[in-house]
Amino acid sequence: MYVCDMDRTPLGTEHRVALSAGEVRYFERGTGTPVVFVHGILTNADLWRAVVPDVARAGFRCIAPDWPLGGHDIAMRADAELGPVAHADLIAELLERLDLTHVVLVANDTGGALTQIMLTRHPDRVGRVVLLPSDTFEHFFPPIFRALPPLAGVPGSMRVLAALLRIRRLHRLPVIFGWVTKRPLPAAVVESYLWPVGRDAGVRRDLRKLLRGVHPRHTLAAAERLRAFGKPVLLLWGTEDKLFPVRFARRLAALLPDARLVEVPDTYTFVSEDRPDVVVRHIVAFAKLAEGPSGSDVSVMAD
């Protein structure tokens, strides 16, 4: 197993939960209404390391799992189903196993797509949703990553991909981190995100299962069903995002019954990396809002 040298103490206390697909590590900090974080592909809970401490201090119970999306270091069972729908069900299963209700779900990137699917299947334990730039509609994946699902069907491709990800001089290319963060990531964070898939065949197997199932039909179907999702949703989107242009957030906000869009400057896809202060401020304010009546009007704000 890959042992991460990253200091993970900002995320809180480490725990593990046994789910149907395997054991998942998660970190917990704070008390109060639960805020559950869902990262995207080839990252892990460290995506939220600059967000969790302040959200917890504001009076919330932060739960940040290492979802089996390639940046995890505990491989799932060999027979586990890990396509997009199965991953969405895994999110719901974790909420059930931890007996969490009135959850504020915070999701980014691939995790946002999985969350959208999950909301159409298991919405009961969710109270509010914060979507940062994410795959949605026909952008699952965005064009620059469209080769990954067919590539995952080629034997040995995940080992080659893992080897390429370890070449540091490639990390600022658009196909790795160049279009998800405006500024280079610390080396320890890069290792936390990318090294597990290179060290563990089981992690590569998990990633391959997800990639082979990625297709826009999942997000398009979820978007259609989300027209009936009446709980409050905050879309916290970067105005400069190159992978998920803000027009997709506006389109999603227009179909959700109770949505508010906040456009954030000076950030790409990983807003929690580029602008963690903004993410904290809006999560806390949104989570503290009293439940209001749903309506068809979309509120668009600039940060």
C-alpha positions as CSV (number, residue, x, y, z in Angstrom):
1,M,0.0,0.0,0.0
2,Y,1.2,3.5,-0.8
3,V,1.8,5.5,2.4
4,C,1.3,9.3,1.9
5,D,3.8,11.7,3.3
6,M,1.2,14.5,3.2
7,D,0.3,16.0,6.5
8,R,-3.4,15.2,6.7
9,T,-4.0,16.6,10.2
10,P,-6.0,19.6,8.9
11,L,-8.6,17.2,7.7
12,G,-9.2,15.9,11.2
13,T,-9.2,12.4,12.7
14,E,-8.8,9.4,10.3
15,H,-11.5,6.7,10.2
16,R,-12.5,3.8,8.0
17,V,-15.9,2.6,7.0
18,A,-16.7,-0.8,5.4
19,L,-18.9,-0.3,2.3
20,S,-20.2,-2.9,-0.1
21,A,-17.4,-2.1,-2.6
22,G,-14.7,-2.2,0.1
23,E,-13.2,-0.1,2.9
24,V,-13.1,3.7,2.5
25,R,-10.9,6.0,4.5
26,Y,-12.4,9.3,5.6
27,F,-11.4,12.2,7.9
28,E,-13.7,13.9,10.3
29,R,-13.4,17.3,12.0
30,G,-15.9,19.4,14.0
31,T,-19.4,18.9,15.2
32,G,-22.8,20.0,14.0
33,T,-24.6,19.7,10.7
34,P,-22.6,17.3,8.5
35,V,-20.8,18.6,5.5
36,V,-19.6,15.8,3.3
37,F,-17.0,16.4,0.6
38,V,-16.7,14.6,-2.8
39,H,-13.5,15.1,-4.8
40,G,-12.9,14.2,-8.4
41,I,-10.7,11.8,-10.3
42,L,-7.0,11.5,-9.4
43,T,-7.4,13.5,-6.2
44,N,-8.4,12.7,-2.7
45,A,-9.6,14.3,0.5
46,D,-6.5,16.5,0.5
47,L,-8.3,18.7,-2.1
48,W,-10.3,20.1,0.9
49,R,-7.3,20.5,3.3
50,A,-7.5,24.4,3.2
51,V,-11.3,24.4,3.6
52,V,-12.2,21.8,6.3
53,P,-10.5,23.5,9.3
54,D,-12.4,26.8,8.9
55,V,-15.7,25.2,8.0
56,A,-15.4,23.0,11.1
57,R,-14.6,26.0,13.3
58,A,-17.7,27.6,12.0
59,G,-19.8,24.9,13.6
60,F,-20.0,22.0,11.1
61,R,-19.0,18.4,11.1
62,C,-16.8,18.0,8.1
63,I,-16.4,14.5,6.6
64,A,-13.9,14.2,3.8
65,P,-13.5,10.7,2.3
66,D,-10.8,9.3,0.0
67,W,-13.3,8.2,-2.7
68,P,-12.0,5.3,-5.0
69,L,-11.2,7.7,-7.9
70,G,-7.5,7.0,-8.4
71,G,-6.0,9.1,-5.6
72,H,-7.0,6.6,-2.9
73,D,-4.6,4.2,-1.3
74,I,-7.1,1.5,-0.2
75,A,-8.1,-0.6,-3.2
76,M,-11.7,-1.8,-3.4
77,R,-12.7,-5.4,-3.7
78,A,-11.7,-7.0,-7.0
79,D,-15.3,-7.8,-7.9
80,A,-16.6,-4.3,-6.9
81,E,-18.7,-2.4,-9.5
82,L,-17.2,1.1,-9.8
83,G,-18.9,2.7,-12.8
84,P,-20.4,6.2,-12.4
85,V,-23.8,4.9,-11.1
86,A,-22.1,2.5,-8.7
87,H,-19.9,5.4,-7.4
88,A,-23.0,7.5,-7.0
89,D,-24.6,4.7,-4.9
90,L,-21.4,4.5,-2.9
91,I,-21.8,8.1,-1.8
92,A,-25.3,7.4,-0.6
93,E,-24.2,4.2,1.1
94,L,-21.6,6.1,3.1
95,L,-24.2,8.6,4.3
96,E,-26.4,5.7,5.4
97,R,-23.6,3.8,7.1
98,L,-22.5,6.9,9.1
99,D,-26.2,7.7,9.8
100,L,-25.9,11.2,8.4
101,T,-29.0,13.3,7.7
102,H,-29.6,16.9,6.5
103,V,-26.2,16.6,4.8
104,V,-24.6,19.5,3.0
105,L,-22.8,17.8,0.0
106,V,-19.9,19.7,-1.5
107,A,-18.6,18.3,-4.8
108,N,-16.0,19.2,-7.4
109,D,-14.9,17.9,-10.8
110,T,-15.8,14.2,-11.4
111,G,-17.2,14.2,-7.9
112,G,-19.8,16.7,-9.0
113,A,-21.0,14.4,-11.8
114,L,-21.3,11.5,-9.4
115,T,-23.1,13.7,-6.9
116,Q,-25.6,14.8,-9.6
117,I,-26.3,11.1,-10.4
118,M,-26.6,10.3,-6.7
119,L,-29.2,13.1,-6.1
120,T,-31.5,11.6,-8.7
121,R,-31.3,8.2,-7.0
122,H,-30.8,8.7,-3.2
123,P,-31.7,12.3,-2.3
124,D,-33.3,11.6,1.1
125,R,-30.3,12.3,3.4
126,V,-29.2,15.4,1.6
127,G,-30.3,18.8,2.8
128,R,-28.3,21.1,0.6
129,V,-25.7,20.9,-2.2
130,V,-22.7,22.9,-3.2
131,L,-21.4,22.2,-6.7
132,L,-18.0,23.5,-7.7
133,P,-16.9,23.3,-11.3
134,S,-17.9,19.8,-12.4
135,D,-18.7,17.5,-15.3
136,T,-22.3,18.1,-16.4
137,F,-24.5,17.7,-19.4
138,E,-22.5,16.5,-22.4
139,H,-19.2,17.4,-20.6
140,F,-18.5,14.0,-19.0
141,F,-15.6,14.2,-19.6
142,P,-14.7,17.6,-21.2
143,P,-13.1,17.3,-24.6
144,I,-9.5,17.4,-23.5
145,F,-10.1,14.1,-21.5
146,R,-12.4,12.3,-23.9
147,A,-9.7,9.8,-24.8
148,L,-9.5,8.4,-21.3
149,P,-12.6,6.1,-21.3
150,P,-11.6,4.3,-24.5
151,L,-7.9,4.2,-23.4
152,A,-9.0,2.5,-20.2
153,G,-10.2,-0.5,-22.3
154,V,-6.6,-1.1,-23.6
155,P,-4.7,-3.7,-21.5
156,G,-1.9,-2.2,-19.6
157,S,-3.0,1.4,-20.3
158,M,-3.4,2.4,-16.6
159,R,0.2,1.4,-15.8
160,V,1.4,3.6,-18.7
161,L,-0.9,6.4,-17.5
162,A,0.5,6.1,-14.0
163,A,4.1,6.3,-15.2
164,L,3.3,9.5,-17.2
165,L,1.7,11.1,-14.2
166,R,4.9,10.7,-12.2
167,I,6.9,12.9,-14.7
168,R,7.0,16.2,-12.8
169,R,7.7,18.4,-15.8
170,L,4.3,17.3,-17.3
171,H,2.3,18.4,-14.3
172,R,1.5,21.9,-15.6
173,L,0.2,20.6,-18.9
174,P,-3.5,21.1,-19.5
175,V,-4.1,17.3,-19.4
176,I,-2.8,17.1,-15.8
177,F,-3.0,20.1,-13.5
178,G,-2.5,23.0,-15.9
179,W,-6.2,23.7,-16.4
180,V,-7.5,22.7,-13.0
181,T,-5.3,25.1,-10.9
182,K,-4.0,28.5,-11.8
183,R,-0.9,28.1,-9.7
184,P,1.4,25.1,-9.3
185,L,0.5,22.7,-6.5
186,P,3.0,21.9,-3.7
187,A,5.0,18.7,-4.4
188,A,3.5,16.9,-1.4
189,V,0.0,17.5,-2.7
190,V,0.9,16.3,-6.2
191,E,2.3,13.1,-4.7
192,S,-0.8,12.6,-2.6
193,Y,-3.0,12.9,-5.6
194,L,-1.0,11.0,-8.3
195,W,1.4,8.5,-6.6
196,P,-1.2,5.9,-5.3
197,V,-2.2,4.9,-8.9
198,G,1.4,4.2,-9.7
199,R,2.1,2.1,-6.7
200,D,-1.0,-0.1,-6.4
201,A,-2.4,-2.4,-9.1
202,G,-5.7,-2.5,-7.1
203,V,-6.0,1.3,-7.3
204,R,-5.3,1.2,-11.1
205,R,-8.0,-1.5,-11.4
206,D,-10.5,0.8,-9.6
207,L,-9.6,3.8,-11.8
208,R,-10.0,1.7,-14.9
209,K,-13.5,0.6,-13.9
210,L,-14.6,4.1,-13.4
211,L,-13.1,5.4,-16.7
212,R,-14.6,2.6,-18.7
213,G,-18.1,3.7,-17.6
214,V,-17.8,7.4,-18.1
215,H,-20.2,8.7,-20.7
216,P,-22.3,11.8,-21.1
217,R,-25.5,9.8,-21.1
218,H,-25.1,9.6,-17.3
219,T,-24.9,13.4,-16.7
220,L,-27.5,14.2,-19.4
221,A,-30.0,11.8,-17.8
222,A,-29.2,13.2,-14.3
223,A,-29.7,16.8,-15.5
224,E,-33.1,15.9,-16.8
225,R,-34.1,14.3,-13.5
226,L,-32.7,17.2,-11.5
227,R,-35.5,19.3,-12.7
228,A,-37.5,17.7,-9.9
229,F,-34.8,18.2,-7.2
230,G,-36.2,20.9,-5.1
231,K,-33.6,21.2,-2.4
232,P,-31.3,24.3,-2.3
233,V,-28.2,24.1,-4.6
234,L,-25.3,26.6,-4.6
235,L,-23.2,26.6,-7.8
236,L,-19.8,28.0,-6.9
237,W,-18.0,28.4,-10.3
238,G,-14.8,29.9,-11.6
239,T,-15.4,32.5,-14.3
240,E,-12.0,31.5,-15.9
241,D,-12.6,27.8,-15.8
242,K,-11.2,26.2,-19.0
243,L,-12.6,22.7,-18.5
244,F,-16.1,23.6,-17.3
245,P,-16.9,27.0,-18.7
246,V,-19.3,29.0,-16.5
247,R,-22.0,28.7,-19.2
248,F,-22.6,25.1,-18.0
249,A,-23.2,26.4,-14.5
250,R,-25.7,28.9,-15.8
251,R,-27.4,26.2,-17.8
252,L,-27.6,23.9,-14.7
253,A,-28.8,26.7,-12.5
254,A,-31.6,27.4,-15.0
255,L,-33.1,23.9,-14.7
256,L,-32.7,23.4,-11.0
257,P,-35.8,24.6,-9.0
258,D,-33.9,26.2,-6.2
259,A,-30.4,27.3,-7.4
260,R,-28.0,30.2,-6.8
261,L,-25.0,30.8,-8.9
262,V,-21.9,32.5,-7.5
263,E,-19.2,33.3,-10.1
264,V,-15.7,33.3,-8.7
265,P,-12.8,35.1,-10.4
266,D,-9.2,34.1,-10.3
267,T,-9.7,30.4,-10.3
268,Y,-9.9,27.3,-12.5
269,T,-11.6,24.0,-11.7
270,F,-10.2,23.4,-8.3
271,V,-11.6,26.4,-6.5
272,S,-10.6,24.9,-3.1
273,E,-7.0,25.0,-4.3
274,D,-7.0,28.5,-5.9
275,R,-9.5,30.3,-3.7
276,P,-10.1,28.3,-0.5
277,D,-11.2,31.4,1.4
278,V,-14.1,31.9,-1.0
279,V,-15.1,28.3,-0.8
280,V,-15.2,28.5,3.0
281,R,-17.1,31.7,3.1
282,H,-19.8,30.5,0.8
283,I,-20.2,27.0,2.2
284,V,-20.6,28.4,5.7
285,A,-23.1,31.1,4.7
286,F,-25.1,28.7,2.5
287,A,-25.2,25.9,5.1
288,K,-26.4,28.3,7.8
289,L,-29.3,29.6,5.6
290,A,-32.7,28.6,6.9
291,E,-34.7,26.4,4.5
292,G,-36.6,28.8,2.2
293,P,-39.3,28.2,-0.4
294,S,-38.2,26.7,-3.7
295,G,-38.7,28.8,-6.8
296,S,-37.9,28.9,-10.4
297,D,-35.9,32.1,-10.2
298,V,-32.1,31.8,-10.5
299,S,-30.0,34.1,-8.5
300,V,-26.6,34.9,-10.1
301,M,-24.0,36.7,-7.9
302,A,-20.4,37.6,-8.4
303,D,-18.0,36.9,-5.6
